[in-house]
Amino acid sequence: MLCLSLLLTFICYLVWTVSYRHRSYNKEVDIIIVLGAGIFTEFVTPMLAARLDRALDIYQQQASATKIIVSGGQGPDEPISEALAMQRYLIAHGVDKTDILMESHSINTYTNFLYSKQIINNLYHEAVKIVCVTSQFHVLRALRLAQKLGLSIDGVGSHTPYHFFLHVLIKDYLGVMYQYRLLLTLYCSSSWFICLYAAFIYNS
């Protein structure tokens, strides 16, 4: 029963993840947050480029002024910060430099949102409409972390290369399960109790 439950939750997670990739987004927003991903040179990887391209699609359809926060620090094996690589990519694709806000200190998804929130609070003193762009497999976990920090945001997913998809999907699925570990523990305990009780009744 437990294995079946976990399988069903994984299937639901997979369907939800795929739906974020194909979701159209036509809302007006004030801020687009693009989450970084590891780079190996001074240029963005194909996966990070896919995130930026999705952000560009949203940015270009905005009727009013919209800022893009590029969020990503510099890892020990990265020649420059992910934010700088993303900024260069966006400028090369026609985005005005003044519309790009740099967040170059984060080291994970949680700090992506923590430091991006500080930038937003320094610039705006009223509620703003925010959308986060990241890879499709990452949207659910990212939105959960943003929620923990009090950020009310939408999420949009970009394409993930198929050869890479299963590995990162499982990784983020486990990450989501960890965030809901208390609820999951209660659910599993209840399932075991029901199974044991049913076995006791059957054998009595």
N, C-alpha and C positions, 0 to 999 in steps of 0.2 A: 504493500500500500504506500509506504514511504517513497520507494523508488518510482512508483507510478506518479505520485504527486510531484516529485522533483522533475520528472520527465515532462509532465504537463506544464509546470511553471516555466521550464526551459523553452518549450514550444511556444507558449504565450509570449515569452520574452523575445524569441526569434521573430515572430509575426509582428510584434510591436516595433522592433528594431527596423525591419524591412519597410514598414509603413512610414517611418520617419524619413527614409531615403526618398520616397515617392510623394511625400507631402508637398503640395504647393503652398506658397506663403505670399499673401498679397496685402498684409496689414501694414499700416503706417507705424514706424518705430522711430524712437529718438536715438537709440544706441544699438549697435550690432557688436556683440562680443564674439571674437573668433579665438577659440582655444588652440594653443600651440601643440605641436607634436615634434618628436625628435628630428634633428637635422644632422647631416654628416659632413656637409660642406657649407658654404655661405649662401646656398640656395635652398629653397623649400623642397621637400620631397613630394612625390606625386600625391600622397595621401593628404599632406598639408595644403598642397595646391588645390586639391578638390574642395577642401573646407573654404579656402579663400575665394574660389570661383563661385561657390554657393553664396557666400557673403556678398560678392560683387553683384550677383543677380538681384539680391534683395536691395542693396544700396542703390543700384541704378534705376529701380522702379519707384523710389521714394520721391514724393512731391515736395517735401520740405527738407530742411537741413538735417542730416543724419551723421552721427559720428561712428567710427569703427574703432573699437578697442582691440588691439592685437595683444594677446596675453600669452607670454611664455618667456621664461628666463633662459639662462645659459648653463647647460649641463657641463660636467667635467670633460666630456669628449666632444663638445660642440664648439666650433671656432668663433661663433658669434651668438648672440641671443636669438631665440626663435622669434621674438617680437621684431627685431631688426630685420631679419630675413623676410618676415611677413610684410613689414612696412615697405620694403623695397619692391616686393612683388606687386603690392597694391598700387604703388606709384607708377610702376611700369605698365600697369593696366588701366591707367587713367584716373586714379583717385587723387584728389588734391591732398597734399601732405598735411594741410591744416585740418583735414577731416579725420586724420588718423591719430589716435591716442595710444601711446606706448605704455605697456605694462611689462617690464622686463626683469622682474625679480621673482616671479613664482616658480615653484619647483614641482607642483602637482596640481590636480584639478581643484582641490580645495583652495589652495592659495591663488590660483587663477581668479577665482571669484572673490576671494577676500581682498586682494589688491585692486581688482577691477571695481569692486564696490567702493573702495576708498576714493578712486578717481572720480567715479560718478557722484559721490557725495560732495566732493570738492567743487564740482562744476555745476551741479543742479541742486536747487533747494526746494524742488517740488517733485511730485511723482513723475517718473519717466517710463516710457514703453521700451522694453528691452527684449531682444531676441538673441539667443546664443546659437552659434553655428559650430558644430563639431562633427566628427564622423558618426555615421548612423548607429554603430554599435555602442557609442559612448553617450548618446543623448540622455537616456533614462538616468544613468548614474550621475551625470552632470547636473541635471535638473534637481535631483534629490539633494546634492551638495549645495546648490544655490539656494534651495528652499531652507536648508539648515541655517544659512547665513541671512535669512530674511529677504532674499531677492525674489521678486515676482517676475518671472521671465517665461518666454516661449522658447521652444527648442526646435531646431531644424537640423536634419542630418545630411551629410554628404556621402558620396559613394566611397566604399572601401574596396580595394583590390581583392578579387576573389581568393587568391592564394593566401591572403593574409587574414581573411574574414573570420574563419572558424576559430583560429587561435585567439584573436582579440575578443571575439564574441563570448567565448567561454570565460576569459579573464574578467570581462566586465560583468558578465552574469554573476560570477562568484562575488564580485565587488558589490553588486546590488543586493545579493543575498546576505552579505555581511552587514550592510547598512540596516537591513531589516531582520537582524539576527534574533532579536527578542521575540518578534512576532513569529519568526520561523521556528524558534525553539518551542514556543507555546503550541504551535500547530503540530509539530512533530511529536511532542509529548502527548497531546490529545489523541493523535492518530494511534500511537502505541497503546495508550490506555484503552481506546475503543477496540483495538485488535485483541488485546489481552482479555478484556471483558467478554468479547464475543467468543473467544476460545474457551473461557471458563464456563459460560452459559452452555456452549455446545457440548462440553464434556461432562457437565453436571447431570 
